[in-house]
């Protein structure tokens, strides 16, 4: 079996593609997998590191906000779209895939459109609750559009064949052990608040959390693990010192980055975070209540839609960054983490929406489409 995978630009597109490829290879060890990515983007580093071959096309995204500079960028993007289609055709003719699978990002547009025109079965997967422009466009060509959350269905064309599969999760999220995690992290019986602003950091979240942590040190009711991100590491530590928080304060752990997220989430009682695609799936898998602060700097405000998918289920509270203050955050923490009943209720609501077998569901769609001549059975 020959499988062409495409998707890129951000980890939210690349990681699901890698997880799907790994599942296909597990089920079909002799499968030949080729990735197609955008020249110069992060997939050209992450995909080879995962052991897969990648071809690139030189493609640019269109800017939806019309300014003089963006008009020039869109002219360049149109030119690159033409050359990308020719490059895509060559890749498809040379590789001759049995199926082409995309996970979003503008690079997946030309290659999957061309694949559909050449009669190659196409599948797309959307990891967010609000589908991106490329996925919405490709849905009309696809044998199936696989979505992470039911909320995404309403934004897709009525003619799209839609299957709710969830997002592929790291295996560790399927076997979380709260008590073991808390022992390993040396936390006591008080509620543990886990807060993260992303790998690069988020200034507004770091500032609000610095003030919250300072308040917690005096109040004594809560413990904290806070990740500052690379950009916020030194400034947040300086701010904590300024607020009188000792570096060895009991029950306070400030890190630059969390590289053991499943363990930290297992130990936590409440999670404060952005709401990227994987967070949308990891929080339900862990059964954790959350306070979500969507990034305002993402395409189509998709993090807000991800957050609201959990808010509507009674599993989360959403605080938009424009409304974020330390006082507001403290009040939300206090209302949830001080109430065992509220923690239990929100955690159960989160867990009800967990999809733990997403990779199995996705592979079932792939196998079904291949078995049925490139179509998903009714």
C-alpha positions as CSV (number, residue, x, y, z in Angstrom):
1,X,0.0,0.0,0.0
2,X,1.3,3.4,-1.0
3,X,0.1,6.3,1.2
4,X,0.7,10.0,0.6
5,X,0.4,12.2,3.7
6,X,0.3,15.9,3.6
7,X,-0.3,18.7,6.2
8,X,2.0,21.2,7.8
9,X,2.9,24.7,8.9
10,X,2.1,24.1,12.5
11,X,2.5,21.2,15.0
12,X,-1.3,21.0,15.1
13,X,-1.3,19.8,11.5
14,X,2.0,17.8,11.5
15,X,1.6,15.7,14.7
16,X,-1.8,14.2,13.7
17,X,-0.3,13.4,10.3
18,X,2.6,11.6,11.9
19,X,0.3,9.7,14.3
20,X,-1.9,8.6,11.4
21,X,1.3,7.4,9.5
22,X,2.5,5.5,12.5
23,X,-0.9,3.7,12.9
24,X,-0.9,2.8,9.2
25,X,2.6,1.4,9.4
26,X,1.7,-0.5,12.6
27,X,-1.2,-2.2,10.8
28,X,0.5,-2.5,7.4
29,X,4.3,-2.8,8.1
30,X,5.0,-3.0,4.3
31,X,3.1,0.3,3.6
32,X,5.2,2.9,1.7
33,X,4.5,6.4,3.1
34,X,5.5,9.7,1.5
35,X,4.9,13.1,3.1
36,X,4.4,16.3,1.1
37,X,5.2,19.5,2.9
38,X,5.8,23.2,2.3
39,X,9.3,24.2,1.4
40,X,11.0,25.7,4.5
41,X,8.3,25.0,7.0
42,X,8.7,22.9,10.2
43,X,7.4,19.7,8.7
44,X,10.7,19.5,6.7
45,X,12.4,19.0,10.1
46,X,9.8,17.0,12.1
47,X,8.9,14.5,9.4
48,X,12.4,13.2,8.6
49,X,13.1,13.1,12.4
50,X,10.2,10.7,12.7
51,X,11.7,8.5,10.0
52,X,9.6,9.4,7.0
53,X,10.5,10.6,3.5
54,X,9.3,14.0,2.6
55,X,8.9,15.9,-0.7
56,X,8.3,19.7,-0.7
57,X,6.4,22.1,-2.9
58,X,6.9,25.9,-2.8
59,X,3.4,27.1,-1.8
60,X,2.3,30.2,0.1
61,X,-0.8,31.0,2.0
62,X,-3.3,33.6,1.0
63,X,-3.8,36.6,3.3
64,X,-7.5,37.3,4.2
65,X,-6.9,40.8,5.6
66,X,-6.5,43.1,2.6
67,X,-3.7,45.6,3.0
68,X,-1.3,46.9,0.3
69,X,1.4,44.5,1.6
70,X,-1.0,41.6,1.7
71,X,-2.2,42.3,-1.9
72,X,1.4,41.8,-3.0
73,X,1.7,38.6,-1.0
74,X,-1.5,37.3,-2.5
75,X,-0.2,37.9,-6.0
76,X,2.9,35.9,-5.1
77,X,0.7,33.2,-3.5
78,X,-1.3,32.9,-6.7
79,X,1.9,32.5,-8.8
80,X,3.1,29.8,-6.4
81,X,-0.3,28.1,-6.5
82,X,0.2,27.4,-10.2
83,X,3.7,26.1,-9.8
84,X,2.7,24.0,-6.8
85,X,0.0,22.3,-8.8
86,X,2.5,21.3,-11.4
87,X,4.9,20.1,-8.7
88,X,2.1,18.2,-7.0
89,X,1.2,16.4,-10.3
90,X,4.8,15.2,-10.7
91,X,5.0,13.9,-7.1
92,X,1.7,12.0,-7.6
93,X,2.7,10.5,-11.0
94,X,6.1,9.4,-9.6
95,X,4.8,8.0,-6.3
96,X,1.4,6.6,-7.5
97,X,-0.3,6.5,-4.1
98,X,-3.3,4.3,-3.4
99,X,-4.7,7.0,-1.1
100,X,-3.9,10.6,-0.1
101,X,-4.5,11.9,3.4
102,X,-4.3,15.5,4.5
103,X,-4.4,17.1,8.0
104,X,-4.7,20.7,7.0
105,X,-2.5,23.6,6.4
106,X,-2.3,25.4,3.0
107,X,0.3,22.9,1.6
108,X,-2.4,20.2,1.6
109,X,-4.6,22.1,-0.8
110,X,-2.8,21.8,-4.2
111,X,-1.6,18.2,-3.7
112,X,-5.0,16.8,-2.6
113,X,-7.0,18.8,-5.2
114,X,-4.7,17.3,-7.9
115,X,-5.0,13.8,-6.3
116,X,-8.8,14.0,-6.5
117,X,-8.6,15.1,-10.2
118,X,-6.4,12.1,-10.9
119,X,-8.9,9.7,-9.3
120,X,-6.8,9.0,-6.2
121,X,-9.0,8.6,-3.1
122,X,-8.6,11.6,-0.7
123,X,-9.2,11.8,3.0
124,X,-8.9,14.8,5.2
125,X,-8.7,15.1,9.0
126,X,-9.5,18.3,11.0
127,X,-8.0,18.4,14.5
128,X,-9.8,21.6,15.6
129,X,-13.5,22.3,16.5
130,X,-13.6,25.0,13.7
131,X,-12.3,23.7,10.4
132,X,-9.6,25.6,8.6
133,X,-10.2,27.1,5.1
134,X,-8.2,24.4,3.4
135,X,-10.1,21.5,5.1
136,X,-13.5,23.2,4.3
137,X,-12.4,23.5,0.6
138,X,-11.1,19.9,0.4
139,X,-14.1,18.4,2.1
140,X,-16.1,18.5,-1.2
141,X,-13.4,16.4,-2.9
142,X,-12.8,13.9,0.0
143,X,-14.2,10.4,0.3
144,X,-14.4,11.3,4.0
145,X,-13.7,14.2,6.3
146,X,-12.6,13.0,9.7
147,X,-13.2,15.5,12.6
148,X,-12.0,15.7,16.1
149,X,-15.2,17.1,17.6
150,X,-18.8,17.0,16.6
151,X,-18.9,20.8,16.7
152,X,-16.9,20.9,13.5
153,X,-19.6,19.3,11.4
154,X,-21.8,22.4,11.2
155,X,-19.0,24.3,9.4
156,X,-18.4,21.8,6.6
157,X,-20.3,21.6,3.3
158,X,-23.6,19.7,3.6
159,X,-22.4,17.3,0.9
160,X,-19.3,16.3,2.9
161,X,-19.1,12.7,4.2
162,X,-18.2,13.4,7.9
163,X,-16.9,10.9,10.5
164,X,-16.1,11.8,14.1
165,X,-12.8,10.2,14.9
166,X,-11.1,12.4,17.5
167,X,-7.5,13.3,17.5
168,X,-4.8,10.6,17.8
169,X,-3.4,10.8,21.4
170,X,0.0,9.8,22.8
171,X,-0.4,6.3,24.4
172,X,0.4,7.8,27.9
173,X,-2.9,9.6,27.9
174,X,-4.8,6.3,27.8
175,X,-3.3,5.0,31.1
176,X,-3.1,8.0,33.5
177,X,-2.5,7.1,37.2
178,X,-3.4,10.1,39.4
179,X,-1.9,8.8,42.6
180,X,1.3,7.6,41.1
181,X,1.8,10.9,39.2
182,X,1.2,12.9,42.4
183,X,3.8,10.8,44.3
184,X,6.3,11.2,41.5
185,X,5.8,15.0,41.4
186,X,5.9,15.1,45.3
187,X,2.6,17.0,45.6
188,X,0.4,16.8,48.7
189,X,-3.3,16.6,49.1
190,X,-4.1,20.2,48.3
191,X,-5.5,21.0,44.8
192,X,-2.8,21.2,42.1
193,X,-3.2,23.8,39.4
194,X,-1.3,23.1,36.2
195,X,-0.9,26.2,34.0
196,X,0.8,26.5,30.6
197,X,0.9,29.2,27.9
198,X,2.6,27.2,25.1
199,X,6.1,26.2,24.3
200,X,7.1,29.8,23.3
201,X,5.3,31.4,26.2
202,X,2.4,33.8,26.6
203,X,3.2,37.2,28.3
204,X,-0.3,37.9,29.5
205,X,-0.7,34.4,31.0
206,X,2.7,34.5,32.6
207,X,2.0,37.9,34.2
208,X,-1.4,36.8,35.5
209,X,-0.1,33.5,36.8
210,X,2.9,35.2,38.6
211,X,0.4,37.2,40.6
212,X,-1.8,34.2,41.2
213,X,1.2,32.2,42.4
214,X,2.2,35.0,44.7
215,X,-1.3,35.0,46.2
216,X,-1.3,31.2,46.5
217,X,2.0,31.3,48.5
218,X,0.3,33.6,51.1
219,X,-3.1,31.9,50.9
220,X,-1.7,28.3,51.1
221,X,-4.7,26.5,49.6
222,X,-3.3,25.6,46.2
223,X,-0.2,24.1,44.7
224,X,1.1,25.0,41.2
225,X,3.1,23.7,38.3
226,X,3.5,26.6,35.8
227,X,5.3,26.4,32.5
228,X,6.5,29.8,31.3
229,X,7.7,28.9,27.8
230,X,11.1,29.7,26.4
231,X,10.4,33.4,25.9
232,X,9.0,34.0,29.3
233,X,11.4,32.0,31.5
234,X,13.7,34.8,32.7
235,X,11.1,37.5,32.9
236,X,8.6,35.4,34.9
237,X,11.2,34.3,37.3
238,X,12.2,37.9,37.8
239,X,8.6,38.9,38.3
240,X,8.1,36.2,40.9
241,X,11.1,37.4,42.8
242,X,9.7,40.9,42.6
243,X,6.4,39.7,44.1
244,X,8.3,38.0,47.0
245,X,7.9,34.4,45.9
246,X,11.0,32.4,47.1
247,X,12.5,30.1,44.4
248,X,12.0,27.1,46.7
249,X,8.4,28.0,47.8
250,X,6.6,24.9,49.0
251,X,4.1,23.5,46.5
252,X,5.3,25.8,43.7
253,X,7.1,24.5,40.6
254,X,7.9,26.9,37.8
255,X,9.4,25.3,34.7
256,X,10.5,26.6,31.3
257,X,8.7,23.7,29.5
258,X,6.7,20.7,30.5
259,X,8.1,17.6,28.8
260,X,6.0,15.1,30.9
261,X,2.6,16.5,30.1
262,X,0.7,13.2,30.6
263,X,2.1,12.9,34.1
264,X,1.5,16.5,35.1
265,X,-2.1,16.4,33.7
266,X,-2.7,13.1,35.6
267,X,-1.6,14.8,38.8
268,X,-3.5,18.1,38.3
269,X,-6.9,19.0,39.6
270,X,-7.4,21.9,37.3
271,X,-5.6,22.9,34.1
272,X,-5.1,26.5,32.8
273,X,-4.0,26.6,29.2
274,X,-4.4,27.8,25.6
275,X,-6.7,25.6,23.6
276,X,-4.9,24.2,20.6
277,X,-6.1,21.1,18.8
278,X,-4.4,18.5,21.0
279,X,-5.5,20.2,24.2
280,X,-9.1,19.8,22.9
281,X,-8.5,16.0,23.0
282,X,-6.0,15.7,25.9
283,X,-8.2,17.4,28.5
284,X,-11.2,15.0,28.0
285,X,-8.8,12.0,27.9
286,X,-7.4,13.1,31.3
287,X,-10.9,14.0,32.6
288,X,-9.6,17.4,33.8
289,X,-11.6,20.6,34.3
290,X,-10.0,23.6,32.7
291,X,-9.8,27.3,32.4
292,X,-9.0,28.0,28.8
293,X,-7.4,31.2,27.5
294,X,-7.5,31.0,23.7
295,X,-4.7,32.6,21.7
296,X,-6.1,35.6,19.8
297,X,-3.2,35.3,17.3
298,X,-4.3,32.2,15.4
299,X,-6.0,31.6,12.1
300,X,-9.8,32.0,12.2
301,X,-9.8,32.3,16.0
302,X,-9.9,28.5,16.1
303,X,-8.7,28.3,19.7
304,X,-11.8,30.1,20.8
305,X,-14.0,27.6,19.0
306,X,-12.0,24.7,20.6
307,X,-12.5,26.2,24.0
308,X,-16.2,26.7,23.5
309,X,-16.6,23.1,22.4
310,X,-15.6,22.2,26.0
311,X,-17.4,25.1,27.7
312,X,-20.7,24.0,26.1
313,X,-20.2,20.5,27.6
314,X,-19.7,22.0,31.1
315,X,-16.1,20.9,31.1
316,X,-14.3,24.2,31.0
317,X,-14.5,28.0,31.6
318,X,-13.2,30.3,28.8
319,X,-11.5,33.6,29.6
320,X,-10.5,35.5,26.5
321,X,-7.1,37.2,26.7
322,X,-8.6,40.7,26.4
323,X,-10.5,40.0,29.6
324,X,-7.6,38.3,31.4
325,X,-6.4,39.8,34.7
326,X,-4.9,38.2,37.8
327,X,-8.1,38.9,39.8
328,X,-10.3,37.3,37.2
329,X,-8.1,34.3,37.0
330,X,-7.9,33.9,40.8
331,X,-11.8,34.1,41.1
332,X,-12.2,31.4,38.5
333,X,-9.5,29.2,40.1
334,X,-11.1,29.7,43.5
335,X,-14.6,28.9,42.3
336,X,-13.6,25.6,40.7
337,X,-10.6,24.3,42.8
338,X,-12.1,25.1,46.2
339,X,-15.1,23.0,45.4
340,X,-14.6,19.2,45.3
341,X,-18.1,18.9,43.8
342,X,-17.3,21.3,41.0
343,X,-14.0,19.6,40.2
344,X,-15.8,16.3,40.0
345,X,-18.7,17.6,37.9
346,X,-16.4,19.3,35.4
347,X,-14.0,16.4,35.2
348,X,-16.8,14.0,34.5
349,X,-18.2,16.2,31.8
350,X,-14.7,16.4,30.2
351,X,-14.3,12.6,30.4
352,X,-17.7,12.0,28.7
353,X,-16.3,13.6,25.6
354,X,-13.0,11.7,25.5
355,X,-12.2,9.7,22.3
356,X,-9.4,7.3,23.3
357,X,-9.4,5.2,20.1
358,X,-9.0,7.9,17.5
359,X,-6.1,6.1,15.7
360,X,-8.3,3.0,15.4
361,X,-11.2,5.0,14.1
362,X,-9.0,6.8,11.5
363,X,-7.4,3.6,10.3
364,X,-10.9,2.0,10.0
365,X,-11.9,4.8,7.6
366,X,-8.7,4.4,5.6
367,X,-9.2,0.7,5.3
368,X,-12.8,1.0,4.4
369,X,-12.2,3.6,1.6
370,X,-9.5,1.4,0.1
371,X,-11.6,-1.7,0.3
372,X,-14.6,0.0,-1.3
373,X,-13.0,1.4,-4.4
374,X,-12.1,4.8,-3.0
375,X,-15.5,5.5,-1.4
376,X,-16.8,5.4,2.1
377,X,-19.8,3.0,2.3
378,X,-23.2,4.5,3.3
